[in-house]
Amino acid sequence: MLDERKLAVLRAVVEDFVSTNEPVGSKALAERHNLGVSPATVRNDMAVLEEQGYITQPHTSAGRVPTDKGYRLFVDRLSQIKPLSAAERRAIETFLAGAVDLDDVVTRTVRLLAQLTRQVAVVQYPSLIRSTVRHVELVPLAERRIMLVVITNTGRVEQRVVDLPDVVADDQVAHLRALLNACLDGCRLGRVAETVADLPERLPEGDRPMATTILSVLLETLVERHDEKIVFAGAANLAGDFSVGLREVLEALEEQVVLMRLLGEANDHSALTVRIGSENPYSGLHGTSIVAAGYGSGDNELARLGVLGPTRMDYPVTMGAVRAVARYVGQILAGS
């Protein structure tokens, strides 16, 4: 374990390197920070930090820069995450509150995060399997065709056209619609299949073929669907930070599976996760860090969002922005 003075020196090295992108020397560190010790003592402390793998010397004549291990200790020992200003909070609230539907919420969120952090923002759509049914609508289109519309508590709308085996009357459709809503209102999507399993038997025999066809499409739409969607914005923010490795980072951003792994599983309920450099599972991203958080309503985490940038990122600011935006998105979805 490092003593408080060496931690203060490490903190100063990280802060200076993040702000200047230049290796940090002991003399400059002693002048810029009120460490209360001589440059010689700072130099000795930096030698210990280097020996223990927290900082490294990129060139023979240069100062020192933090390693992944150094950044990790810096993040783990952060005394506070930088809160957003009152003006920033009001701007976020107003911007997100103007969204008209779920797609608009996600689009606004990813743009907002990219602007706030000057990094790449990544937002996962609310997972269908963690959502609940708010309403089911059956809209007759023709004698043997209806549109099935399912609306979830997160504002997600799924629509499918269903071809029926027989001609159906409007009152048959209305009866099934009422029955479906009575059964499924507030039902978790993962439990829809067991909830509707005996529903056809509760209908007149003549209505059962219609019900069976519609239910099979409903289950296929909700339960058997695994293609969770992820969007990102702000890739141009990376251009100034990667002299090498930019191509690998951009390729990783195009891979939905990689992005899902980077954000972490949505059942990871820790408020904020930070993965630094080599902690990332994808080798092309070992020069980057990812700060991610879950969002949802109450204790029900629906999905995750976060930002990806160079390991030389302003962690207190980035962590504060990610946490705040996740909280606001959760409030918007809860109130929608």
Buried (B, 14 or more C-beta within 10 A) or exposed (E): EBEEBBBBBBBBBBBBBBEEEEBBBBEBBBEBBEBEEEBEBBBBBBEBBBEBEBBBEEEEEEBBBBBBBBBBBBBEEBEEBBBBEEEBBEBBBEBBEEBEEBBEBBBBBBBBBBBBBBBBBBBBBBBBBBBBBBBBBBEBEEEBEBEBBBBBBBBBBBEBEBEBEEEBEEEBBEBBBEBBBEBBEEBBBBEBBEBBEEBBEEBEEEBBBBBEBBBEBBBEBBBEEEEBBBBBBBBEBBEEBBEEBBEBBBEBBEBBEBBBBBBBEBEEEEEBBBBBBBBBEBEBBBBBBBBBBBBBBEEBBBBBBBBBBBBBBBBBBBBBBBBBBBBBBBBBBEEB
